[in-house]
Structure formats: C-alpha cells, structure tokens
Amino acid sequence: SDILIIVVCLVLGTLMGTALKLDDRLNNSGDFIKEKLKNTKLGKGSFSDAFVTTSVLFCVGSMTVIGSIQAGLNHDYSILLTKSVMDFIASIAFASAFGGGVILSAVTVLLVQGSITLLASVLSPLLTAEVIAEMSAVGGAMFIGMAINMLGLREEKIKVGDMLPGIILPIAYIPIANWITSII
C-alpha cells in the first residue's frame, strides 16, 4: 500500500545482508557443495547459480510468506501444498536449464518455510494483514532483481541474497511508522 515501505525495507535489508555477506555465503555454500559433488551428475553445470537462484526464487514469494504464516497460525497447509506443486514443476524446468543445484534448494525451502511456520505462532500479535501484505510486496520486489539476473540484463549480477533480511523488516517498520505518525 506504500511504496516507501518497500524501498526502506529493501535498502535496510540489503545493508544488513551486505554486512552479513549473505549472498556470498549462499554462493560459497553452493560452491562448497559443488566441489563435494564434482564427480557426480549433480556437480555439473552452473551449480551455485542454480542453487542460489532457485533457493531465493522459491523462498521470497507471497505464497511462501502467506502460506507459512497460515500453516503456523491456522494449521492450514493448502497454500503451501499448492506452492509445493508449483515449485516442483518449476524445479524440473530450472534443473534442465541450470543443472543439479536446483535439487538442494529444497533444503533452503524447508529451512525458510519451516522457520516462518514455527515463528508465526510466536509472532502472531505482530503479523497483521498489513504487515503480511508488505512482507509479500518486498519479496515481490526482490523477484525483479532475480529476473534481471536470470535474463542476463546486467553484466554484474544483483546480489539478491543480500536483500533477504528486507522481507522481515515490515514487522518492525509498520509499528514504528504508525507510532511516529501518531506523534506527528
């Protein structure tokens, strides 16, 4: 509902992710796993790119956020099941284009969706409809960076992994912005 939320959360999230070197760590994880699997079919191709791209792609969408929150709060798994089918079909296409690194994105998806689901019940007072919508919007904005990388529109890739903390920042941003607005 407010583009400023997306911009601020992406900028702050990117600063946090850059400080933590999240994108580099994701890539290094992919490279490490590729090195261990180099003599197998899984180790062929652009393993790290496949792992990082599909991990981020499958973890930042609105279905991930909303589905995991629904699962955690209401024990309603319908969105996550639908997303699983869609991710499976997409992963077949990505695996044919990128290679075996796509398979390991399942671990990332399990960790991210599982964490959101478990934390949803603890954070339920903070997860208003507005916060959930803005979390999804930030994730959607990250898709633009991934699309630019996947289409090769820039010589230097956008470090989308560094943007990941931005997804959770609306949880803090919205209450703080509402408090400041009420004072002014």
N, C-alpha and C positions, 0 to 999 in steps of 0.2 A: 504493500500500500504506500510505502515511502521509499523512494529510490536512495535517499540519504542513508537509510539503514543498511542497504546492500553495499553501498560504497564504503561506508565506515567499517562495517564488519569485514569486508574483503581486504581493505587496506590494513586494518589492525591484525586480522588473521594472517595475512601474508607476512607482515613484520614478525609476528610470533613464529610462524612456520619457518621463515628465513633464519631467525635467531636459533631455532631448534634444528635447522637443516633437515627438515622433514623430507623434502623432495630428494635431496642427496642420499638420505638414509634409505628411502624407498628404492632408489636406483641401485644403491650399494647392496641392498638385500637381494634384489633381482640378479645383480652381477655375481654375488656370492653363491646363490643357488644355481645359477647357470654354470659357474665353474665346477660345482659339485656334480652337475648332471651333463657335463660337456660330451661325454662319450655315449650318451643315450639319445634317443629321438627327441626327448624333451629339451635338451640343451641346444638344439639347432635354432637358427634364425635370430631375430631380434628379441631375445628372451626378456631382457629388462624392460624394453619398451612395452612388450605385451603385458607383462606383469603389472607395471605401474599404470599404464593406460586403462586396462580393464579393472584393476583394483579401484582406481579413482572413479571411473565411469559407473561401476556397479554400486559404489558406496555414497555418492553425493546427491542422488536424485531425490525428488519429493517422495517417491514411493518408499525409499529406504527410511527416510525420516518419519513420515506419517505411518507407514506400516509397522515399523519397530515400536513407535510410541503406542499405536493401537494394540499391538501384541502385549506390551508391558502394562498398559493401563486396564485394558478391557479383555485381555486374553482372546482377542480377535485376530486370527492369523491369515485372514482372507487376502489382504493386500500383499503380505509377504509371500504367500503361496503364488499369487498371480505374478509378482515380481520375479520369483524364482523361475517360473516357466519362461518368462520373457528373457531373463538373464541367460538361461540355458541355451535358448535358441540363438541369442546374440553371441554367446561364447563360442558356438560352433563356427559362426562366420568369422569372428575375430581369430580363432585358432587357425583357421585355414589361411588367413592373411598374415598374422603375426607369429604364429608358432605356439610352442608348448607352454610359454609363460602364462598364458591365459588360465591354465588349469589351477595354478597357485593363487589366482585371485580369489578363489573360493575360500581360502583361509582368511584373507583380508575381509571378505564379506561376512564371514562367520564372526570374526572379532568385532567388526564395526556394528553390524546389526545386533549381535548378541549384547554388546555393551550398551547400545541405545535402549534395547528392550529391558535390560536389567536396571538401568538408571532411570527409566521412565517412571517407575513407581515411586522412586525416591524423590525425583524432581517434579512430580505431578502438580504441586501447587504453582510452580513456575511455568509450566507448559500450557499457556493459554492458547487459544486459537490463533491469536495474532503472532505469538512467538513461533508457533509451528509453521505458520504461513511464511514468515520471514526467513526461518531456517531453510525452508524449501526454496525460497527465492534466491538466497545466497548460493545454495547448491546448484540451482539452475544457471546462475551467472557463471559458475565455475565450468559448466558444460561448454560455454563459449570458448574458454581457453583450451579445453580439450579438443574441441572441434578444429580450432586453428592449428593445434599441434598435429592432429591426425591428418588434416588436409595438406599439411606442409606449407602453410601460407606464410610462415616466418622462417628465416634461416635458423635463428636461435629459438629453441623451444621455450614456451612459457612454463614456468615451474609450478604447475597446478598443485602438486603435492604440498607446496609451501602454503597454499591458500586454505588447506583443510581446517585449521582452527577457526576460520571465519564462520563455519557452519554453526558452531555452538554459541557464538558471541551474541546473537539476538536474545538469548536467555538473560544476559546482563544488560544489553543495550536498551531494550524496551522499558524495563522498570526504571532505569536511570533517566532515560529521556522523559518518561512520564512524570517522574519526581521533579526534574528540572522545570518542565512545563508548568507543573502545578505551583511552583515557587514564583515563576515569572508571571 
